[in-house]
Amino acid sequence: MTSHISLLTATDARSHTHLIIGSNPLAAARCGQSLSAGASPILIVPETAELHYALQKRIDDGEVKWIRETFRDEHLFTLGREEIDHVVDSVFVTSGPREPLSAHISTLCKRNRIPVNVVDAPQLCTFSLLSTHVDGPLQIGITTNGRGCKLASRIRREVAASLPPNLGSACLRLGDVRRKIQEEDHLFHMALADGDDVDDSIDQSASFNKLVTEADLDAAKNRRMRWLSQICEYWPLKRLAAITDEDVANILRSYEDLGSANSIGKAASANSVASRGRIILAGSGPGHPDMLTRATHKAIQCADLILADKLVPAGVLDLIPRRTPVHIARKFPGNADAAQNELQEMAIAGVREGKTVLRLKQGDPYIYGRGGEEVEYFRQHGLGDKVVVLPGVTSALSAPLFAAIPPTQRDVADQVLVCTGTGKKGKAPTPPEYVASRTVVFLMALHRIGGLVEELTRHLETETSVLKEEAGVEAANANTTPRRTLWPRNTPCAVIERASCPDQRVIRTTLDRVVEAIEQEGSRPPGLLVVGRACEFLNKLEKGRAWSVEEGFRGLDFALDGLDLGSA
């Protein structure tokens, strides 16, 4: 039997009228829930009924109105708000399904489209109440859709226990920041259009990390809103829960002073102090903390200052000792260079103060991690001998493995090509030609997936124009078809997002459907695209399906004497 799923919603019940039918402890609980949501509960029970003491107290305190009579049908249409013709907003029946009145009230409510809940009778309900965790404005609800309320409560407790304290306060503070930004920048509607939608049901759009050029004045104006969006998406929950007034001030502060040495650190006081400083560039791997090298883990424990890229996941940042200052890059599309300069100057300031500075990057520093640029920058500032580079496990090779894709496979793929989907300043790089035995991994490509697919499957105008110039005027009628072999649009591919993290997701599809798949499923950065026949070697799409979605990371469980390297 196929079980149904419910449409989960959050109802603003302020000023609503709720009918509570019953006098037992559950009726008292329903009145409490109604009051907590800002509604006005009305209790309907005969005067002769024995009221639960909590109900009696609420009635005595004037919080609950008591109609001292047996339920009558007209109660549904006479006790509600005037603006909706006195129809009640919701009905809660606490007497259980065996009472004939329960079925009668349910039928009557359904006929008149009044939401009704009958305890222990899913078949009589049009809505159910979730097992909820409440922390300020933060509410988390769990439902088993009538399959076991006790299990829902257990799951809710487990989820709540896993959250850092003060997360609700952080929601309040970040909400205040958002409102201030909207008021000050006068770009409320533009900010919403740019991916900062208040609708919690929508995942990040495929353009969440799209490039913003200097010429894009509107994006420059709402840069603070974009930065706030990136904070909410990438900062670890523990870091968000501990957000301070200083953090808020930094978010609200204009970026005009980025890269200024005066705002980063003091100059060295003595050569002897500076001689002890050093910079470590280290890769943190694809995401799971067990993918760290021992050298990088040691650097995390020993550093005096950690400058982390925004994509370094929470599991890795949680390994940082509480005493160690951490600065997370203020990078968002269009601000990458300014934020990069800020980190580099902070590193220099730290070294000159004799500190061990760890530049913590995702993946491997030298695989599209700008590691080479940073080493060159430090050399130009006379600190070349102070730099140590530690390798990391690159997602370009580990993500396909976690998605059960062998990039090389005998008789399928004998070569692997790692490419970027976005060149410097957002320019499209030269697309690789099609080779049947090649697997291509595109990093930093999902935000412009439509353009990338077009470039792979169609010849560029620049390719044709160059050939015409080479052919010359006399050969104007000669064949000027570009020599690059195009990728077939039915080539298998896979989108791998947040590889090795608990919320890893794999979308398996083909080049001709990948754009539609990402637009429909939403974006969950960071992610990459794998293209080639190897994508379907171990996982073929079911016939007739345009794409499939696989959620979650199964971990690194070796099943040896209880050893589990993936459950942390």
N, C-alpha and C positions, 0 to 999 in steps of 0.2 A: 504494500500500500504506500503510495507516494504521499509524504507529509507536506502540508502547505507551509508557507512562510508568511509572516505578517508584514504589513506596511508600517514601519515604525515612524511615529511622528511625535513632535513635542507640541503640546497644546497650551496656549496662553489662556488659563482658566480664570484670570482676574475678572471679578464681577459675575462669574457664572453662577447659576443656581444648580446645586446637586441634591437630588433626592436620595436619602439613605433609608432603606427599609429594613428594620430589624433592631433588636435591643441587645445583642450579644457583644462580646469583645471585638469581633471583626467590625461591627457597626461603629464602635468607638474609634477603631483604627482608620476606617474610611473617613470619618469626620475629621480626624487629624490630618489625613492626607489632603483632603479637600481644603481645609483651612491653610495648610502650608502652601498650596498653589494659589491662594488668593480668592478662592471661591466661597460661596455662602451655602453651607450645608443645611438642609432641612430634614429633620428626622420624622418619619411617619411610623408610629407604633401606638397601639391603644394605651389609654391611661392606666389600664390594669396591668400592663406588662411590667416585668421586673427589669429595670435598667441596669446595665453595667455601671459600676461606680465612676468610670472615666467619662461615660456619656452623661451621667447625672451632673458631674462637675462642670463639664462644658456647657450644659444647659443652664446651670446655676450662674455661671460666669457670663452668660449672654452670648457665647460664641456660636451656639447651635440653637436653631429654632425648632421647637417640638410641636408637631401636629398630633394631638392626642386622639387619634382615631385610626381605624383600620383603613388600609389603602383603598382608594376609589379611583376609577379611571380618570375622572376629571382633574385629579391632582396633577397629572402630567401637563395639563393645558391651562392651569389657573395659577400655579405657584411660581412661574418663571418670570423673567425680566420683561418689562413693558416693551422694550425695543424689539423684542421678537415675539410679540403678541402673547406673552405670559407662558410660553412653552418652556419647560425646564430644559437645561442643557445636557444633563446626564443623569442616569439612574443606576444606583448600586443596590442590588438585592443580596442580603447577607444570610438569608434563611436556608439556602441550599436548594438543589434541584428536586428533592423529593416533595417539597411543598407545592401543591397545585397552583398557588398564587405566583410562584416563581415563573412557571411556564406561561401563565396568563400575562404577566407584566412583560415578559420578554417578547411575546407575540405582538402585544399592543405597541411596544416601543419600536419594534422592527417595522411595523406597518406605518408608523408615523415618523420613521427615520430619526428616532431619538436614541442616542448611544446608550447601551445598556450592558451592565456587567452583573452576572449571576455567579456567586461563588461556587467553585467546583463543578461548573457546568459549561464547558467551552462551547457546546452546541447551542446554548441559550444566549451566548454573549455576542455582541458586535465589536467589543473591544476588551482588552485585558490590561491589567496593571503590571508593570515590570518590577522586578526586584532591583531597586535603585540604590546607587551610592551618590550622595550629595555632598559637595564641597563648594560652598558659595554658588557661583553661577554654573559650576561644572556638575553635570548630572550624567551618570552612566547607568544605563538600564540593560538588564538581561532577561530574556524570555526563552522558555523552551517550547512555546506555543502549545501549552496545555499538557506537555508530556511529563512534567515533573517539577513542581514549584520548589521543592526542597533542593533539587539540583541547581536550579537557577540561583537560589540564595547562596549556595556554596560557591558557585562560579563567581558571583558578584563579590563575595568576600575575598576570594583569591585575587581577582582583578584589582580590587581596591587596595589590597595589601601590597601589591606590586608597584603602586604609584608612589612617587615621592611626596613627602608632606608639603603643604602650602601650595599645591598646584591650583586650587581654586582661587587663592589670592593672586597668583600669577595671571590667571585668566582675567581677573578684574583689572589688574595693572596694565596688562597688554591691551585690554579693551579701552582703557582710558587713553593710552598712547595712540591707539588707532583713531579715536574720536578727535584728539587734539591735532593729529596730522591732517585729518580731513578738514577740520575747521581752519587751520592755518594755511593750508595749501589750496583750499577751494577746489579740490580735484576729486571730490567724492565719487562722482559717476565714472570718471576716467579711471580711478583706482579700481573700482569694481570691474570695469571692462578689462582691466589688465591682470585679472586673475585673483584679486583679493575679495572674492565674493563672500558675503556673510552666510551663504547657504551651506550648512555643515554637511549636507548630503552629497555635495559635488566634490569629486576628487580633483587633484590638480589637473589643469588642462594640459594639452600637449605642448602649449606655447609658454608654460610656466617659466622656463629658463631661456626664452628666446633672447637673442642678442639685442641690446639697445645701443645704438650708435650715438656719437656726440651730437649729430645733427637732429636727433629725435628730442626736440625741446620739451615736449609734453612729458616724456619719460624722465627727462632730467629734472623737471619740476616735481614729479612725484617719486623721486628716488627714495625718500624716506619711507613711503608706503611700501615700495618694493623691498626695501631692506627689512622692514617689519615682517613682510610675508616670508622672506627667506629665514628669518629668525624662528618663526613659528614652525617652519618645515624642517629645519636642519639642526637647530640647537637641541642637545639632549634634554629630556624632560627634567632631569635633576637640575640642570643649569637654568631652565626656564622657571622652575619652581623657586629657585633662589635668586631670581632677578631683583636687582636693587634699584634705588632711585638714581644712582650713578649710571647704571645701564640704560635706564629710561632717558636720562639726559643725553647720553651718547646717541641714542636712536633719534631723538628730536633735534640734535645738533646738525647743522648744515655740514656738508662734506667739503666745504671750501678749504678747510685747513688740513685735509688729508695729505700726507706726505711731508708735512712740516716737521723738521727735526725738533723745533721748540716744544712741540706737543707730545713728543715721544719719550724722551729721556734726557737725563743730564749727561754732560761730557765726562770723560774719564778724569779722575782726580790725580792719578799717578800711573806711571808706566808699569810699575810692579803689579798694580791691580789689573791693568789691561792684559798683562801677559798671561794671566790665569784664565781668561775668557776663551770660549770656543763656541762654534756653531755646529750643530749636528742636523743634517738633513736626513730624515728617516721616512720610509714608507710604512704605512700602517696596514697594508694589505687591503683586501676587498671589502672588509666590514666586520667579520667575526673576529673577536679578540684572540681566538686560538690560532688565527692566521698570522699573528705577529711573529717576527723573528725574535730570538732571545736577545739579540743585540739591541733591537728597538725597544723591547720591554725594559731592558736595563737602563736605556737612555731615558725612558719615561720616568723611571723611579729616581734617577739621579739628577735630572735637569733642575736648574734654578728658575727657569722661565720657559713656558711652552707656548709656541705660536702655532695654532692649529688651523688647517683649512676647514672650511665650513662643512665639507662632506665627510670628515672623519666621524664615524658613527659613535653613538652613545656608549656602546659596549667597550670601545677602546678608551674613550675619554674617562670612563668610570675607573680605569686603572691608574689615573693620575692621582698622586697623593694630595690630600686636602690642603696641605701647606703650600703647594706649588701654584703660583699664579698662572692662569691660563687666559690667553687672548684668542678668540675665534675670529677668523678673517671676516671682515665686513664686505664680503663679495656678493654682488648680485649682477645680473647681466647689464653691461654698460658701465660698471664700476670696477671691473676686475683689475685694471692697471693701477688705479688709485689705491685700492686695497692692498695690492701686491707691494707697492712702494711703501705703504705704511708698515707692513710686516717686516720688510727688509730693513727699514730704518730702525724699527724697534729691536731687531736682532743686532744690528751694529751697536746701538746704544747699550744693549745688554752685555755684549762682549767687552766693550770699553769700560764697563763697570766690574769686569772680572767674572761675569756669570757664564754658566753653561746654558746656552740657549738651544732648545730643541724646536726645529721647524718640522712639525708633524704633518705629513701629507698622506693622502689616500693612495693606495696602490703602491707603485714604485716611483721614486722621485724622477727618474729619467725617462719614464714612459708617459709622455704628455702631462708631466707634472711640473714643468717649468724649472726642474731642478738644475739643469745646465745653465739657464739664465741667472739663477740665484748664485750659483758658484762663481760665474763670471762677474756678477755685480759685487760680490764680496772681495774678489781679487782686485777689482778696480779700486776698491777702498782700502787696499793694503791688508786684507784679512785672509788672503788665500791659504796661508799656512794654519789658519784657525778652523778650517772647514773639514768636517768628516761627513761622508755620505754613506748611509746604510741602505741596502736594498730592501725592497718589499715585494710581496706577492702581488703581481699585477692582475687586475680584474680582466684584462684582455685574454688571459689564458685560464684563470681560475673560474671566472663566471661561466664560460661554456661547460666546464667540468661539473659545476654545481647544477647546471641545467641538463645534464646527461647528454652533452654534445661533444663528441670527440673531434677536435679541429683537424687532426690528421687521422685518417683511417684507410687502411690498405684497400685498394681498388675503388676508393671514393674520393679521398683528398690527400694529396701528397705535399701540399704547401699551405702555409698560413701567412696571411698579410694583415698587419695591424695598421689601421688608418684613423685619421681624425675626420669627423664629419663636418667640422667647422674650422676654417683656417684663421689666420691672424686678422683681427678687426672684423671677424664675422664673414670674411670672404669664403666662398665655396672652394675647397681644394680640388685639384685635378682628380677626377674619378678613376678608379682602377678599371682596367678592362676585364671582360669576362674570360675566365679560364675554368673549364669544367671541373678540374681537379683542385681548385683553390677554395679555401675557406677564408673569408674576409671578416675581420672584427672591426667595427666602427665605434670609436669612442666619441663622446660629445656630439652625438648626431640626432638624438631623438627630438630635440626642439625644432629641428628643420627637416624632419623625416620626409615630408612631401617633396622638398627640393632635392634631397639626396636620391630618392627613388627615380625622379625624373632624370637626374644626371646619369644614373646607372643604366637606365633603359632607353635613353634617347641621346642622340648626338647634340652637342652644344653648338650654339651659333658661332662661338669663337673657333671651334675646330673646323667648321666649314669655311669661314673667312680666311683662316690661315692657309688652308689648302689652295684657295683661289689665288691668293697672293703669290704662293709658290709656283702655281701653274703659269702665271703671267697672262698678259692680254691676249697673246696669240692662241693660248690654249683655253680660252674662255669656255669653249664648249666641251672641254675634256671632262672626264669623270672626276668629280671633286668629293666623292663620298669619303668621309673620315675613315681612317684605318682602325680605330679603336673598336673592338668587338663588344657589342652591347650585351647586357645581362638579360636573359629571358625573364619575362614578368612573372612566370610561374616558378621561379627559383625559390626553394625553401629558405626561410629565414626565421629568426627568433629574436624577440626583444627580451632582454634579461635586466631586471631592475632590482636594485638593492641586494645584489648577490651576497649570499651567506648571512644576511640579516634575517631576523625572525619574520619580517614582512616581505621576504623575497617573492618576486612574481616573474613568471615566464609566460610570454605570449608566443605561441607557435603559429606561423602562418606562411604566406608567400609574399613576394615583393609587390604583387598587384593588389594585395589586401591589407598590407601592414599599416598604411596610412589610416584607413577606415577603422582598423582594430584599435589603434592608439587613440584616435578621436573618440571612439565609443567607450573604451575602457578607462581612459584618463591616463595621466602621467604620474609616475612614482619615482622621481629622480633620487640618486643617479642611476643611469641605465646605459646599456649599450645594445648594438645591433649586430647579430651574427648572420652572415649570408653565405649560402653554399649548400651543396648536397649533404654535407655532414650533419646538417641540422635535422634531417629526417631519418638518419641511419638507425637510431635507437628509439625514436618517437615519431611515428608517421601520423599525420592527421587522419581522423576518421573520414571516410568517404562522404562528401556532401557538406563538410564543415569548412567554413572560411577561416576560422582560427580557433584555438583552444587556449584556455587560461589556467595556469597552475599556480596556486597560492601557497606560500609558506616555505620555510627552509627546514628540511628534515634533519639537519644536524650532522654531526661527525661521530655518530655512535658506532664504535668498533665492536660492541657487544663482547668485550673481553673482560671477564671478572668484574663486571659492573663499571668498566671504564667508559665514561661518556665525555667526549670533548666538544659536544655541541649543544648541551642543555643549559649552559650558563647564560 
